[in-house]
Structures are given as structure tokens and as C-alpha cells.
Amino acid sequence: MTTLVLATRNKGKIAELHDLLTAFDVVGLEAFPDAPEVPETELTFAGNALLKARAIAAHTGLTAVSDDSGLCVDALNGMPGVLSARWSGRYGAAAPEGVDRANLQLLLDQLADVQDFDRGAHFVCAAAIVHPDGREDVFEGRMEGRIVRTPRGANGFGYDPIFEVTALSRTTAELTPHEKSTLSHRAHAFRALATSLGA
């Protein structure tokens, strides 16, 4: 079975990707405590995903998979975009829940005066795979929705409680893990990645 190293320490993301990549032996960076932290310095989701996957493939000698994903809000001209994880100016793996809350609250505050019909948004995910021999590819997924005024749901992480999926009128935090693994931007991107590997 092919081993894929996920270039993340985010437990929520690792669990989600485990469910999407069942045909592979998936490990996160907890298996490589000396793996480097790779700053997301690119201006695109694909660029950041490739940065991380290249660094982890070089460090481990294994096939590395990484993604960069974020929330793009129409009323904010597509922001927070690639800045989604650090929108509030806070960032850190040590206390991701606190960072998530700060990011979510800042976004709600910024949209407080925006009418419901102007609160369109979409999630984007770019999933990159880099092999030890240098082969690489990127796959993109997208999910359409809007930003609700009050968080709903206890599943997921990040902006999930305030992103309502257009087709369902439920937030991504109200979806079951199965629904999310079928519909999400990350699911679309990683299904395409898995298909490219013959899964």
C-alpha cells in the first residue's frame, strides 16, 4: 500500500483526509516530529500547497500531499482567501481552536452590515502531490455557499460553522462526516488526486 505523508499537524484535517484517501497508508506530520514548518508565502492556494508538499517530500523521502484551502467572500473581494488561516492576525498550531474562533469572529464583524443577498462565498482547496522523484501535480476543488450571521453546528473546524452550503441550506459544521467527505471543496480536490493515483 502506498504511503502518503500529509504535510499537516491539524488533527481535524488529518481525520478528514484519512476518510478521503482510504486506499492509501496515510500518516500526518506527527510521525515526523522533526519535519520543518513551511511558511505559506505564495499568493495562490496551489503555490502554497506545492511549497509544503515539496518540503515534506524532500524531508521524508516519501510521497507528500499537502493542501491549501480557504474561504473567498464575494463582499470582501475574495478575501480572506490564502490568508484564511491567519485572517485575525493570530496563527499557531499550539491553539488552533482559539485562532479559528478569532478568525471566524473577525469575518462576522466585517460582514455585519452586509445584506443577506450579498453574503455569497465559496471554499477553495488546492491539493498538491509531490513524489520523491520530483513528479508533482495540483488538483482544485470548490464549494459554493454563503456566510450566515450566527454560527451553527458542532462538526468541522475553521469557518465551517458560518458557511452555509447552497445546495443544502446547512452549514458545513452541520453536515455529517459522510456528507462533508462527499460535498466539500477538499473532497473534490482529493478525490481527483486519488483518481490520479489509480484509486
ZIHUDA-V471034 format. One record per pair of residues at least 12 apart in sequence whose C-alpha atoms are under 8 Angstrom apart, sorted by sequence separation. I is the first residue (numbers start at 1). GAP is how many residues later the second one is. D is the distance in whole Angstrom. If there is no record, write none. Layout:
# ZIHUDA-V471034
I|GAP|D ; I|GAP|D
This chain:
# ZIHUDA-V471034
40|12|8 ; 53|12|5 ; 69|12|8 ; 70|12|6 ; 90|12|8 ; 126|12|6 ; 127|12|5 ; 150|12|7 ; 160|12|5 ; 161|12|5 ; 38|13|7 ; 53|13|5 ; 69|13|7 ; 70|13|7 ; 71|13|6 ; 86|13|8 ; 90|13|8 ; 126|13|6 ; 127|13|6 ; 149|13|7 ; 160|13|5 ; 161|13|7 ; 14|14|7 ; 38|14|6 ; 52|14|6 ; 68|14|8 ; 70|14|5 ; 85|14|8 ; 88|14|6 ; 126|14|4 ; 148|14|5 ; 69|15|8 ; 70|15|7 ; 85|15|8 ; 88|15|5 ; 125|15|6 ; 126|15|7 ; 147|15|5 ; 148|15|6 ; 50|16|7 ; 87|16|5 ; 124|16|7 ; 125|16|5 ; 147|16|5 ; 148|16|6 ; 156|16|7 ; 157|16|7 ; 38|17|7 ; 49|17|5 ; 50|17|8 ; 86|17|7 ; 124|17|6 ; 125|17|6 ; 146|17|6 ; 147|17|6 ; 155|17|8 ; 156|17|5 ; 49|18|5 ; 85|18|7 ; 88|18|6 ; 124|18|5 ; 145|18|6 ; 146|18|5 ; 153|18|7 ; 155|18|4 ; 9|19|6 ; 36|19|8 ; 48|19|8 ; 49|19|5 ; 84|19|8 ; 87|19|8 ; 123|19|6 ; 124|19|7 ; 145|19|5 ; 146|19|7 ; 152|19|7 ; 153|19|8 ; 154|19|6 ; 155|19|6 ; 4|20|7 ; 6|20|7 ; 8|20|6 ; 9|20|6 ; 36|20|8 ; 48|20|6 ; 122|20|7 ; 123|20|5 ; 145|20|4 ; 146|20|7 ; 153|20|5 ; 154|20|7 ; 155|20|7 ; 3|21|6 ; 4|21|6 ; 5|21|6 ; 6|21|6 ; 7|21|6 ; 8|21|6 ; 9|21|6 ; 35|21|7 ; 46|21|8 ; 122|21|5 ; 123|21|7 ; 144|21|6 ; 145|21|4 ; 152|21|7 ; 153|21|4 ; 155|21|7 ; 1|22|8 ; 2|22|5 ; 3|22|5 ; 4|22|5 ; 5|22|5 ; 6|22|5 ; 7|22|6 ; 45|22|8 ; 46|22|7 ; 122|22|4 ; 143|22|7 ; 144|22|6 ; 145|22|8 ; 152|22|7 ; 153|22|8 ; 155|22|8 ; 1|23|6 ; 2|23|6 ; 3|23|6 ; 4|23|6 ; 5|23|6 ; 6|23|7 ; 36|23|8 ; 45|23|5 ; 121|23|6 ; 122|23|6 ; 1|24|6 ; 3|24|7 ; 5|24|7 ; 35|24|7 ; 45|24|6 ; 120|24|8 ; 121|24|5 ; 122|24|7 ; 35|25|8 ; 45|25|8 ; 120|25|6 ; 121|25|5 ; 120|26|4 ; 121|26|7 ; 119|27|5 ; 120|27|6 ; 32|28|8 ; 119|28|5 ; 119|29|8 ; 116|32|8 ; 75|36|8 ; 45|37|6 ; 112|37|8 ; 44|38|6 ; 43|39|7 ; 75|39|8 ; 143|40|7 ; 108|41|7 ; 143|41|6 ; 121|42|8 ; 142|42|7 ; 143|42|5 ; 75|43|7 ; 78|43|8 ; 141|43|8 ; 142|43|4 ; 74|44|7 ; 75|44|6 ; 141|44|5 ; 142|44|8 ; 7|45|6 ; 74|45|7 ; 75|45|7 ; 140|45|8 ; 141|45|6 ; 7|46|6 ; 73|46|7 ; 74|46|6 ; 141|46|7 ; 142|46|7 ; 73|47|6 ; 74|47|6 ; 141|47|5 ; 142|47|8 ; 73|48|4 ; 140|48|7 ; 141|48|4 ; 7|49|6 ; 72|49|6 ; 73|49|7 ; 140|49|5 ; 141|49|8 ; 71|50|7 ; 72|50|5 ; 139|50|5 ; 5|51|8 ; 71|51|6 ; 72|51|6 ; 139|51|7 ; 5|52|8 ; 71|52|5 ; 72|52|7 ; 70|53|6 ; 71|53|7 ; 139|53|6 ; 69|54|7 ; 70|54|6 ; 104|54|7 ; 139|54|6 ; 69|55|5 ; 70|55|7 ; 103|55|8 ; 104|55|6 ; 138|55|8 ; 69|56|4 ; 103|56|8 ; 5|57|7 ; 7|57|7 ; 68|57|6 ; 69|57|6 ; 100|57|7 ; 101|57|8 ; 4|58|7 ; 5|58|6 ; 6|58|6 ; 7|58|6 ; 8|58|7 ; 67|58|7 ; 68|58|5 ; 100|58|5 ; 104|58|8 ; 3|59|7 ; 4|59|5 ; 5|59|5 ; 6|59|5 ; 7|59|5 ; 67|59|5 ; 68|59|7 ; 100|59|7 ; 127|59|8 ; 3|60|7 ; 4|60|6 ; 5|60|6 ; 6|60|6 ; 7|60|8 ; 67|60|4 ; 97|60|8 ; 125|60|6 ; 126|60|8 ; 4|61|7 ; 66|61|6 ; 67|61|6 ; 97|61|8 ; 124|61|6 ; 125|61|5 ; 65|62|7 ; 66|62|5 ; 123|62|6 ; 124|62|8 ; 127|62|6 ; 65|63|6 ; 66|63|7 ; 126|63|6 ; 127|63|6 ; 65|64|5 ; 125|64|6 ; 129|64|8 ; 64|65|6 ; 65|65|7 ; 128|65|8 ; 63|66|7 ; 64|66|5 ; 127|66|7 ; 63|67|6 ; 64|67|6 ; 63|68|4 ; 62|69|7 ; 63|69|6 ; 62|70|6 ; 61|71|6 ; 57|73|6 ; 85|73|8 ; 57|74|7 ; 58|74|7 ; 53|75|7 ; 57|75|6 ; 53|76|6 ; 54|76|6 ; 49|77|7 ; 53|77|6 ; 49|78|6 ; 50|78|6 ; 49|79|5 ; 50|79|7 ; 45|80|7 ; 46|80|5 ; 50|80|8 ; 45|81|6 ; 46|81|7 ; 46|82|7 ; 10|83|7 ; 9|84|7 ; 50|88|8 ; 71|88|8 ; 46|92|7 ; 69|117|8 ; 12|144|7 ; 12|145|7 ; 16|161|8 ; 20|161|7 ; 19|162|7 ; 16|165|7 ; 20|167|7 ; 21|169|8 ; 20|170|7 ; 21|170|8 ; 20|171|7 ; 17|173|8 ; 21|173|7 ; 23|176|6
